[in-house]
Amino acid sequence: MLFIITYIKRITLLLLLYTTSRLFFYFNNIDNFYNPRIVDFIEGVRFDISSILYINIPILILLLFPNKYRERKNYIRFTNYLFYSLNIPFIILNNIDIEYFKFTQKRSTSDLFQLIQLGQDAKNTIPKYINDYWLISIFTIIQIWFLLKIKQIPKKSITFNTKNIVKSSLIFIIGIGVFILGARGGFQLKPIKPINAGELSSSKNTSLILNTPFCILHSIKEKPLKTYHYYNSQQLKNIYSPIHLPMNQKIKKKNIIILIMESYSKEFVSFYNNGIGYTPFLDTLMNHSLVFTNAYANGLKSIEALPAITASIPTLMDNPFITSNYAQNNFESLASLLNNKGYNTSFYHGGIKGTMGFYSYTKKAGFTNYFGMEEHPNSYDFDGFWGIYDGPFMKYFAKNLNKHKEPFFSTFFSLSSHPPYNLPNNYTKKTYPNKDDQNFGIKETVLYTDYSMKFFFDEVKNQKWFKNTIFIITADHTSPKSFNKKYKNKIGRYAIPLIIFSGDSSLQGINNNIVQHIDIMPTILELINYPEPFFAFGKSMFNKQNWAINFLNNRYHLITDSSIIINKEDSYHSFTDWSTSKNNKLKLKDRKLLKAIKQEYNSRMLNNILLYEN
């Protein structure tokens, strides 16, 4: 018991030191935070506990693991020295950000070590930092002094009998359990990550809630993005720019609803495939919609789709944006931009809160309201795996929309067409796919979700807000299963449906432009005459730029109207067909475009510039 008390005392002291650092961090950067509340600081304790416990795993083991060496002088001395050597560097790193934050606008991650290794940066910068920011230096020295003054581990004579071994083992097991709970940040579905900061408060204060050790620890395994210098700023601007400067017009405050359909491959939609498919309602709706025939997902995961669709941020790196080192970057989204224009914003997903980081992301993206499985009124609609079946959750969605004050922007994310492809017992199947088909499960659930979508539109079409509403319907990504040879290739794997339906029937026809998820945000903003400049990696689906991009296994895929380019490092290959079997002469303009996108994306991620700045 004495050893666990010692451990708790040390953790408590560290927690106090991290708290004082956060207070200093706040007052030194007070103009960078948005109306911080007490809850921001309370929420920060959760991240402090997590990082402190992770750092002190070895100390926990050394102090609590029952062994006969714990009473020996050298063992105690080693444990003390290890405690100091583990914690002092992180205290220093945490305090560096008190000032360094002014330059990056985010907590430092493992890329800080890459930075200080460049040339003579560390040799030249550290002494200057200590001198210029002497108050932070003194503060750090005081914190280290308090840490060094902590009471040493007391020497205790231990009798190793069966009773003491059992007692020590029990304490060790309980200690490990408490550690796991604290390190993962609570009882939620998954351990906390940087994106989870701001769930209880304003997303604009995530850097205040986080601490630097936490961000470093969660980014160590992630490879930092490369910095490209293909073009100077003017050349880059002429080739590709994520800054959108719309014409000064009066905004049209139309309601906007985005329906993101789980695993809805283009190959499942009859409209695209000569009547072969499993979406009878969607096919009917497409006859009265603006249909895009060359639409592509920017990724293969739901977690990649959400930022791409709602914030025009693709995942052109190894890790999804939501779980990457750059999740704490400041960015704008449809929700945050429309909030500023008086829109009511909401996100609906029938899954368990916390799944795929959706809740955390939507909070940071600026969605005012989140509705998930926990908000759904009937628990018996649970599919036993992911969340609420699409049918009842779409019914819930339709009912709730009538409560949203206009104008509103709402995003709905379905889930039933995802393995294990469960369907509700009371669902009466109208059409049956061939049960002998190896893809029966996905086809059946696609059909069910299409049926649920029909019910949704039947419910809302008579509402007074319907005619003033624009609906965007697309897939998050394609299905992992494919049955059409046409789509069983590197590019067909990203082919998705994308339609825009207007309640007043003003948008109809066929559009053959090459479009993608990240084009949805700028297209919506163009449709409502959004009057201010904004940041988006994509482009309007109505302009003459024909390209789509994705990234997989360290390879970029750029799809243009002239070729398909596959790029890895400095190797560029051009093809004419989806299967990339027929070589094509690489066009200079396509190569320039891909290089410009890579340079802009990496630079803005690394430097936290995902916003329009005057």
C-alpha positions in Angstrom: 0.0 0.0 0.0 2.9 2.3 0.8 4.2 2.1 -2.8 0.8 2.9 -4.4 0.4 5.9 -2.1 3.9 7.0 -3.3 2.8 6.6 -6.9 -0.4 8.5 -6.4 1.5 11.4 -4.7 3.8 11.7 -7.7 1.0 11.6 -10.2 -0.8 14.3 -8.2 2.2 16.5 -8.1 2.7 16.1 -11.9 -1.0 16.9 -12.4 -0.6 20.2 -10.4 2.5 21.1 -12.5 0.6 20.4 -15.8 -2.3 22.5 -14.5 -0.1 25.5 -13.7 1.5 25.1 -17.1 -1.9 25.3 -18.7 -2.7 28.5 -16.8 0.5 30.1 -17.9 -0.1 28.9 -21.5 -3.6 30.5 -21.4 -2.5 33.9 -20.0 0.4 34.0 -22.4 -1.9 33.3 -25.4 -5.1 34.7 -24.1 -6.1 36.4 -27.4 -6.0 33.1 -29.3 -8.8 31.5 -27.3 -12.6 31.9 -27.7 -14.4 32.8 -24.4 -12.8 30.0 -22.4 -14.8 28.5 -19.5 -13.9 26.6 -16.4 -15.0 23.4 -18.3 -12.1 23.9 -20.7 -9.6 23.6 -17.8 -11.5 20.7 -16.2 -11.6 18.9 -19.5 -7.9 19.5 -19.8 -7.3 17.5 -16.6 -8.5 14.4 -18.5 -5.8 14.7 -21.1 -3.2 15.5 -18.4 -4.0 12.4 -16.5 -3.8 10.3 -19.7 -0.4 11.6 -20.7 1.1 11.5 -17.2 0.0 7.9 -16.8 1.4 6.9 -20.1 4.8 8.5 -19.3 4.9 6.8 -15.9 4.1 3.2 -17.0 7.6 2.1 -16.0 7.3 3.7 -12.6 4.0 2.0 -12.0 5.5 -1.4 -12.8 8.7 -0.8 -10.7 6.7 0.4 -7.6 3.8 -2.0 -7.7 5.0 -5.2 -9.2 5.6 -7.6 -6.3 9.3 -8.5 -6.1 11.9 -8.9 -3.4 14.2 -6.2 -4.8 11.8 -3.2 -4.0 13.4 -2.7 -0.6 17.0 -2.5 -1.9 18.8 0.9 -2.1 19.9 0.6 -5.7 16.4 -0.4 -6.9 14.9 2.6 -5.1 17.6 4.9 -6.5 17.0 3.6 -10.0 13.3 4.1 -9.7 13.8 7.7 -8.6 16.2 8.6 -11.3 14.0 7.0 -13.9 11.0 9.1 -12.6 13.0 12.3 -13.1 14.5 11.3 -16.5 11.0 10.5 -17.9 9.1 13.5 -16.6 11.5 16.4 -16.7 11.9 16.4 -20.5 8.1 16.4 -21.0 7.7 19.3 -18.5 10.2 21.2 -20.6 8.4 20.4 -23.9 5.1 21.3 -22.4 6.4 24.7 -21.4 8.1 25.4 -24.7 4.6 25.6 -26.3 3.7 28.4 -23.9 5.5 30.7 -26.4 5.9 28.4 -29.5 2.2 28.2 -29.8 2.1 31.8 -31.1 3.9 30.6 -34.2 2.1 27.3 -34.9 -1.4 27.9 -33.4 -1.3 24.3 -32.2 0.3 22.0 -29.7 3.6 20.6 -30.8 3.7 17.0 -32.0 6.6 14.6 -32.9 7.4 16.8 -35.9 9.0 19.2 -33.4 11.9 16.8 -33.2 12.2 16.7 -36.9 12.4 20.5 -36.9 15.1 20.9 -34.2 17.2 18.3 -36.0 17.6 20.5 -39.1 21.1 22.0 -39.4 22.1 24.0 -36.4 18.6 24.8 -35.3 18.8 23.2 -31.8 22.3 24.6 -31.1 21.2 28.1 -32.1 17.6 28.2 -31.0 17.6 26.7 -27.5 20.0 29.3 -25.9 18.1 32.1 -27.6 14.7 30.8 -26.5 16.0 30.5 -22.9 17.3 34.1 -23.0 14.4 35.7 -24.8 11.7 34.0 -22.9 13.4 34.1 -19.5 10.1 34.1 -17.6 9.1 30.7 -19.1 12.6 29.5 -18.4 12.4 30.5 -14.7 8.9 28.9 -14.5 10.3 25.7 -15.9 13.2 25.6 -13.5 10.8 26.1 -10.5 8.6 23.2 -11.7 11.7 21.0 -12.0 12.8 22.0 -8.6 9.4 21.0 -7.1 9.7 17.7 -8.9 13.2 17.1 -7.6 12.1 18.0 -4.0 9.5 15.2 -4.0 9.9 12.8 -1.2 12.0 9.9 -2.1 10.6 6.4 -2.2 10.7 5.2 1.4 12.6 2.1 2.3 10.4 -0.6 3.6 11.3 -4.0 4.8 9.1 -6.5 3.0 8.5 -10.0 4.2 7.8 -12.3 1.3 5.2 -14.7 2.5 2.1 -16.0 0.7 -0.1 -13.4 2.3 2.0 -10.4 1.3 2.5 -11.8 -2.2 -1.2 -12.1 -2.7 -1.8 -8.7 -1.2 0.8 -7.1 -3.4 -0.4 -8.9 -6.5 -4.0 -7.7 -5.9 -2.8 -4.1 -5.5 -0.8 -4.4 -8.7 -3.8 -5.7 -10.6 -6.1 -3.0 -9.3 -3.3 -0.4 -10.0 -3.1 -1.6 -13.6 -6.8 -1.4 -14.0 -7.0 2.1 -12.7 -4.1 3.0 -15.0 -5.8 1.7 -18.1 -8.9 3.6 -17.3 -7.1 6.9 -16.7 -4.7 6.5 -19.6 -7.5 5.8 -22.1 -9.4 8.8 -20.7 -12.5 7.1 -19.3 -15.0 4.4 -20.2 -15.8 5.6 -23.7 -15.6 3.3 -26.8 -12.0 4.2 -27.8 -9.0 5.8 -26.0 -9.0 9.6 -26.3 -7.0 11.3 -29.0 -6.2 14.9 -29.9 -9.5 15.1 -31.9 -11.5 14.4 -28.7 -10.5 17.8 -27.2 -13.4 20.1 -27.2 -16.2 17.6 -26.8 -17.4 19.3 -23.7 -16.6 22.9 -24.7 -15.8 25.1 -27.6 -13.8 23.4 -30.4 -11.9 26.7 -30.8 -10.1 26.0 -27.5 -8.7 22.6 -28.3 -5.1 23.7 -27.8 -5.9 25.0 -24.4 -7.5 21.7 -23.4 -4.6 19.5 -24.8 -1.1 19.4 -23.5 2.1 18.9 -25.5 3.2 15.5 -24.0 -0.2 14.1 -25.0 0.1 15.3 -28.6 3.7 14.1 -28.9 2.9 10.6 -27.5 0.0 10.2 -29.9 2.0 11.2 -32.9 5.3 9.3 -32.5 4.4 6.5 -34.8 3.1 8.8 -37.5 5.5 9.8 -40.3 5.6 13.6 -40.7 4.5 15.0 -44.1 7.2 16.0 -46.5 7.8 19.6 -47.4 7.7 20.2 -51.2 9.2 23.2 -53.0 8.1 22.6 -56.5 6.8 26.1 -57.1 7.1 29.6 -55.7 4.0 31.2 -54.3 3.0 33.0 -57.5 3.5 29.9 -59.6 1.5 27.9 -57.1 -1.4 30.3 -57.1 -1.5 30.2 -60.9 -1.7 26.4 -61.0 -3.8 25.5 -58.0 -5.1 27.4 -54.9 -7.5 26.2 -52.1 -8.6 29.8 -51.6 -12.0 30.6 -53.1 -13.0 34.1 -53.8 -16.7 34.2 -54.7 -18.4 37.1 -56.4 -20.2 39.6 -54.1 -23.8 38.4 -54.2 -26.7 38.2 -51.8 -26.8 34.8 -50.0 -29.7 32.5 -50.8 -30.6 31.0 -47.5 -31.6 27.6 -48.7 -31.8 24.6 -46.4 -29.1 22.0 -47.1 -29.2 18.3 -46.3 -26.4 15.9 -47.1 -27.2 12.2 -47.1 -24.0 10.1 -46.8 -24.8 6.5 -47.6 -22.6 3.8 -46.1 -20.7 1.7 -48.8 -23.0 2.8 -51.6 -20.8 1.9 -54.6 -21.6 3.4 -57.9 -22.0 -0.2 -59.2 -25.0 -0.7 -56.9 -27.0 2.1 -58.6 -29.1 1.0 -61.5 -29.1 4.5 -63.1 -25.4 4.1 -63.8 -25.4 0.5 -64.8 -28.0 -0.1 -67.5 -30.8 -0.9 -65.0 -28.7 -3.4 -63.0 -28.7 -2.4 -59.3 -30.4 -2.3 -56.0 -31.5 1.2 -55.6 -35.0 1.5 -57.1 -36.0 4.7 -55.2 -32.6 6.4 -55.8 -32.9 5.7 -59.5 -36.3 7.3 -59.6 -35.1 10.3 -57.7 -32.1 10.7 -60.1 -34.6 11.2 -62.9 -35.5 14.5 -61.2 -32.0 15.5 -60.0 -28.7 16.8 -61.2 -26.7 13.6 -61.6 -22.9 13.5 -61.7 -21.6 10.6 -63.8 -17.9 10.8 -62.9 -17.8 11.1 -59.1 -15.1 9.7 -56.9 -14.6 9.2 -53.2 -11.4 10.7 -51.8 -10.8 7.7 -49.6 -11.8 4.2 -48.7 -13.0 4.8 -45.1 -15.9 6.5 -43.5 -13.5 8.4 -41.2 -11.8 9.8 -44.4 -15.1 10.7 -46.1 -16.6 12.9 -43.4 -13.9 15.7 -43.4 -13.7 15.5 -47.2 -17.5 16.0 -47.6 -18.1 18.5 -44.9 -14.9 20.5 -44.8 -13.2 19.7 -48.2 -10.2 18.1 -46.5 -9.1 14.9 -48.2 -6.7 12.4 -46.6 -3.6 12.6 -48.7 -1.4 10.9 -46.1 -1.1 7.6 -44.3 -3.5 8.4 -41.5 -7.0 9.7 -41.7 -7.2 13.5 -41.0 -9.4 12.9 -37.9 -6.8 10.6 -36.2 -3.7 12.3 -37.6 -1.2 14.7 -36.0 -3.0 17.5 -37.8 -6.5 16.9 -36.2 -5.9 19.8 -33.9 -5.3 22.2 -36.8 -7.8 25.0 -37.2 -10.1 24.5 -40.1 -13.5 25.7 -41.4 -16.3 23.6 -42.6 -19.8 23.9 -44.0 -21.1 23.9 -40.5 -18.8 26.6 -39.2 -19.3 28.9 -42.2 -23.1 28.5 -42.2 -23.3 29.0 -38.5 -21.9 32.5 -39.1 -24.8 33.1 -41.6 -27.5 32.2 -39.1 -27.9 28.5 -40.0 -29.0 25.8 -37.6 -26.4 23.0 -38.0 -26.8 19.3 -37.0 -25.2 15.9 -37.7 -27.1 12.6 -37.5 -25.4 9.2 -37.2 -27.2 6.2 -35.7 -23.9 4.8 -34.3 -22.6 4.7 -30.8 -21.3 8.1 -29.7 -17.5 8.0 -30.2 -17.5 5.6 -33.1 -14.9 6.6 -35.7 -14.3 9.9 -34.0 -17.5 11.4 -35.6 -18.7 13.1 -32.4 -15.3 14.7 -31.8 -14.9 15.8 -35.4 -18.4 17.3 -35.7 -17.8 19.3 -32.5 -14.5 20.7 -33.9 -16.1 21.3 -37.3 -18.7 23.5 -35.7 -21.9 21.4 -35.9 -24.2 22.9 -33.2 -26.1 19.6 -32.6 -25.2 15.9 -32.7 -27.8 13.1 -32.8 -26.7 9.5 -32.4 -27.8 6.2 -30.9 -28.0 7.7 -27.5 -30.5 10.4 -28.6 -32.7 7.9 -30.5 -35.9 7.2 -28.4 -36.1 3.5 -29.0 -33.3 1.2 -27.9 -35.0 -1.9 -29.5 -34.0 -0.4 -32.9 -30.4 -1.2 -32.1 -28.9 -3.5 -34.8 -26.8 -5.4 -32.2 -23.5 -4.2 -33.6 -23.1 -0.7 -35.0 -26.2 1.3 -33.9 -29.7 2.1 -35.0 -31.1 0.6 -38.2 -31.4 3.1 -41.0 -35.1 2.8 -41.3 -36.1 4.0 -37.8 -33.2 6.4 -37.6 -34.2 8.1 -40.9 -37.7 8.3 -39.5 -36.2 10.0 -36.4 -34.2 12.3 -38.7 -37.3 13.3 -40.7 -39.3 14.1 -37.6 -36.5 16.1 -36.0 -35.9 18.2 -39.1 -39.3 19.8 -38.6 -38.0 21.1 -35.2 -34.9 22.8 -36.7 -35.3 26.5 -37.3 -34.7 27.6 -40.9 -32.4 27.9 -42.6 -30.7 24.7 -41.5 -27.8 22.5 -42.6 -28.0 18.9 -41.6 -25.8 15.9 -42.5 -27.1 12.3 -42.2 -24.7 9.3 -42.2 -26.3 5.9 -42.7 -24.9 2.6 -41.3 -27.0 -0.5 -42.1 -25.1 -1.3 -45.4 -22.0 -2.1 -43.4 -20.8 -5.6 -42.3 -22.3 -7.7 -40.7 -25.3 -6.5 -42.8 -28.0 -7.0 -40.2 -31.6 -6.1 -41.0 -34.5 -5.5 -38.6 -36.9 -8.5 -38.1 -40.0 -6.3 -39.1 -38.5 -5.3 -42.4 -40.7 -6.6 -45.2 -38.5 -7.2 -48.2 -40.0 -5.9 -51.5 -37.3 -7.4 -53.8 -34.9 -10.2 -53.1 -31.4 -10.4 -54.4 -30.1 -13.8 -55.3 -29.3 -15.5 -52.0 -26.7 -17.7 -53.7 -24.8 -14.5 -54.7 -21.6 -14.1 -52.6 -22.4 -10.4 -52.3 -26.0 -11.1 -51.1 -25.5 -9.3 -47.7 -24.4 -6.0 -49.1 -26.9 -6.0 -51.9 -29.8 -6.8 -49.5 -28.8 -4.0 -47.1 -28.3 -1.5 -49.9 -31.8 -2.3 -51.0 -33.0 -1.8 -47.4 -31.3 1.5 -47.0 -32.8 2.6 -50.4 -36.2 1.6 -49.0 -35.5 3.7 -45.9 -34.5 6.6 -48.0 -37.8 6.4 -49.9 -39.6 6.5 -46.6 -37.6 9.6 -45.6 -38.5 11.5 -48.7 -42.2 10.5 -48.4 -42.1 11.9 -44.9 -40.5 15.3 -45.8 -41.8 16.1 -49.3 -45.0 17.7 -47.9 -43.2 19.8 -45.3 -43.2 23.6 -45.8 -39.4 23.7 -45.9 -39.0 21.1 -48.6 -39.1 23.3 -51.6 -36.5 25.6 -50.2 -34.1 22.6 -49.6 -31.1 21.3 -51.5 -30.3 17.6 -51.0 -26.9 16.1 -51.8 -26.8 12.4 -51.9 -23.5 10.4 -52.1 -21.6 7.5 -50.6 -18.9 7.7 -48.0 -16.9 5.1 -50.0 -17.4 2.0 -52.1 -18.2 -1.4 -50.8 -15.2 -3.7 -50.0 -17.1 -6.2 -52.1 -17.5 -5.8 -55.8 -19.5 -7.9 -58.3 -19.0 -5.9 -61.5 -15.7 -6.4 -63.3 -15.8 -2.8 -64.5 -15.2 -1.6 -61.0 -12.7 -4.2 -59.8 -9.6 -1.9 -60.3 -7.7 0.9 -58.7 -9.9 3.7 -60.0 -13.3 1.9 -60.1 -12.7 1.2 -56.4 -13.4 4.9 -55.7 -16.4 5.3 -58.1 -19.5 6.6 -56.2 -22.9 8.0 -56.9 -23.4 11.8 -56.4 -26.5 13.7 -57.1 -28.0 17.0 -56.2 -31.8 17.2 -55.8 -33.7 20.4 -55.2 -37.1 20.5 -53.6 -38.2 23.1 -56.1 -37.0 20.9 -59.1 -34.6 23.6 -60.2 -31.6 21.3 -60.5 -31.9 18.5 -63.1 -29.8 16.9 -65.8 -26.6 15.1 -66.4 -23.1 16.5 -65.5 -20.1 14.6 -66.8 -17.4 16.6 -65.0 -14.9 14.7 -62.9 -15.9 15.5 -59.3 -15.1 14.2 -55.8 -16.1 14.5 -52.1 -14.0 17.6 -51.5 -16.0 19.4 -54.3 -19.2 19.2 -52.4 -18.5 22.0 -49.9 -17.5 24.6 -52.6 -20.4 23.5 -54.8 -23.0 24.0 -52.0 -21.5 27.4 -51.1 -21.7 28.4 -54.8 -25.4 27.3 -55.0 -26.4 29.5 -52.1 -24.2 32.4 -53.3 -22.0 32.3 -50.2 -20.7 35.9 -50.2 -17.3 35.6 -48.5 -13.9 34.0 -49.3 -13.3 30.5 -47.9 -10.8 27.7 -47.8 -11.4 24.3 -49.5 -9.1 21.9 -51.2 -11.8 21.0 -53.7 -13.4 23.1 -56.4 -17.0 23.7 -57.6 -18.5 20.9 -59.5 -19.8 23.4 -62.1 -16.4 24.8 -63.2 -14.2 23.6 -66.0 -11.6 22.0 -63.7 -11.8 18.2 -64.2 -9.9 16.3 -61.7 -10.2 14.1 -58.6 -7.5 12.8 -56.3 -6.9 10.1 -53.7 -4.1 8.6 -51.8 -3.4 4.9 -50.9 -0.2 3.0 -49.9 2.0 6.1 -50.4 0.7 6.6 -53.9 -1.3 9.5 -55.3 -4.0 8.8 -57.9 -5.0 11.9 -60.0 -7.9 11.4 -62.3 -8.3 14.0 -65.1 -10.2 14.2 -68.4 -7.1 13.2 -70.2 -5.4 10.5 -68.1 -5.0 8.7 -64.8 -1.7 9.5 -63.1 -0.2 7.3 -60.4 2.6 8.9 -58.5 5.0 7.6 -55.8 7.8 9.9 -54.8 9.4 11.1 -58.0 7.8 8.5 -60.3 4.9 9.5 -62.4 3.0 7.1 -64.7 0.0 8.0 -66.9 -2.8 5.6 -68.0 -5.9 5.8 -70.2 -8.1 3.3 -68.5 -9.4 2.5 -65.0 -7.5 -0.7 -64.7 -4.3 1.2 -65.5 -3.2 -1.4 -68.0 -2.8 1.0 -71.0 0.0 3.5 -70.7 -0.5 7.1 -71.8 1.9 10.0 -72.5 2.1 12.1 -69.3 0.8 15.7 -69.9 2.8 18.5 -68.4 -0.3 20.3 -67.1 -1.5 17.2 -65.2 1.9 16.7 -63.6 2.0 20.3 -62.6 -1.4 20.1 -61.1 -0.6 17.0 -59.0 2.7 18.6 -57.7 0.8 21.8 -56.8 -1.8 19.9 -54.9 0.8 17.9 -53.0 2.8 21.1 -52.1 -0.3 23.0 -51.0 -1.7 20.2 -49.0 1.5 19.3 -47.1 2.5 22.9 -46.5 -0.9 23.9 -45.1 -1.2 20.8 -42.9 2.3 21.2 -41.5 1.9 25.0 -40.9 -1.7 24.9 -39.7 -3.1 27.1 -42.5 -6.5 25.5 -43.3 -8.4 28.8 -43.1 -8.8 31.7 -45.3 -6.6 34.5 -44.2 -6.6 38.1 -45.4 
